[in-house]
Amino acid sequence: MPTLGENACYQGYVAWCLRRKHGYLVGIAFVDEQTLFGARMGAQVCQIERYCRLHEPQAERQRTEALALQWITQHAEDFSQEQVHRAFIQP
């Protein structure tokens, strides 16, 4: 997760891997629910950053915060504790 820096680390293992036209799509299984939750929050930060960059590369701080709130309104439910729990109970 480049947005979080090189110190971002979440223990897990490769659960599956699919070859794509331009690389691979990899599924990671994390070692426990806390690690999964942390990784999902990290992924959310990365998605917010990407969303802001796509909508206005030279955004001022206030505009970035507004875009972050917009992203959270639209997508935060996908990162809820309920979604994390569902990921653990599905085979």
C-alpha positions as CSV (number, residue, x, y, z in Angstrom):
1,M,0.0,0.0,0.0
2,P,2.2,2.8,-1.3
3,T,0.0,5.5,0.3
4,L,0.7,4.2,3.7
5,G,4.4,3.9,3.2
6,E,6.8,1.0,3.5
7,N,6.0,0.4,7.2
8,A,2.5,-0.8,6.4
9,C,2.5,-4.5,7.1
10,Y,-0.3,-7.0,7.5
11,Q,0.4,-10.7,8.0
12,G,-1.4,-13.1,5.7
13,Y,-0.9,-15.5,2.9
14,V,-1.9,-15.8,-0.8
15,A,-5.2,-17.6,-0.9
16,W,-5.6,-17.5,-4.7
17,C,-4.1,-15.9,-7.7
18,L,-5.5,-15.2,-11.2
19,R,-3.5,-14.3,-14.2
20,R,-4.7,-11.2,-16.0
21,K,-3.8,-9.5,-19.3
22,H,-1.5,-7.0,-17.5
23,G,-0.4,-8.9,-14.4
24,Y,-2.1,-10.9,-11.6
25,L,-5.1,-10.5,-9.3
26,V,-4.2,-11.9,-5.9
27,G,-6.4,-12.7,-3.0
28,I,-4.9,-12.4,0.5
29,A,-6.2,-14.3,3.5
30,F,-5.2,-12.5,6.7
31,V,-4.2,-14.3,9.9
32,D,-7.0,-12.9,12.1
33,E,-9.9,-10.5,12.1
34,Q,-7.9,-7.6,13.6
35,T,-5.3,-7.9,10.8
36,L,-8.0,-8.1,8.2
37,F,-9.7,-5.0,9.7
38,G,-6.4,-3.0,9.7
39,A,-5.7,-4.0,6.1
40,R,-9.2,-3.0,5.0
41,M,-8.8,0.4,6.7
42,G,-5.5,0.8,4.9
43,A,-7.1,-0.1,1.6
44,Q,-9.8,2.5,2.3
45,V,-7.2,5.2,2.8
46,C,-5.5,4.2,-0.5
47,Q,-8.9,4.3,-2.3
48,I,-9.7,7.7,-0.9
49,E,-6.3,9.0,-2.0
50,R,-6.8,7.6,-5.5
51,Y,-10.3,9.0,-5.7
52,C,-9.0,12.5,-4.7
53,R,-6.2,12.3,-7.3
54,L,-8.7,11.2,-10.1
55,H,-11.1,14.1,-9.4
56,E,-8.6,16.9,-9.0
57,P,-4.9,16.3,-9.2
58,Q,-4.0,19.8,-7.8
59,A,-6.7,19.9,-5.2
60,E,-6.4,22.2,-2.3
61,R,-6.6,20.8,1.2
62,Q,-10.3,21.7,1.7
63,R,-11.2,20.2,-1.7
64,T,-9.3,17.0,-0.8
65,E,-11.2,16.7,2.5
66,A,-14.5,17.2,0.7
67,L,-13.6,14.5,-1.8
68,A,-12.6,12.2,1.0
69,L,-15.9,12.7,2.7
70,Q,-17.7,12.2,-0.6
71,W,-15.8,8.9,-1.1
72,I,-16.6,7.8,2.5
73,T,-20.3,8.5,1.9
74,Q,-20.4,6.4,-1.3
75,H,-18.1,3.5,-0.3
76,A,-17.4,3.3,3.5
77,E,-20.1,0.7,3.9
78,D,-18.0,-1.7,1.9
79,F,-15.4,-1.4,4.6
80,S,-17.7,-1.8,7.6
81,Q,-17.2,-4.2,10.5
82,E,-20.2,-6.2,9.2
83,Q,-18.5,-6.7,5.8
84,V,-15.3,-7.8,7.6
85,H,-17.3,-10.3,9.6
86,R,-19.0,-11.6,6.4
87,A,-15.6,-12.2,4.8
88,F,-14.6,-14.4,7.7
89,I,-17.8,-16.5,7.7
90,Q,-17.9,-17.1,3.9
91,P,-16.0,-20.2,2.6
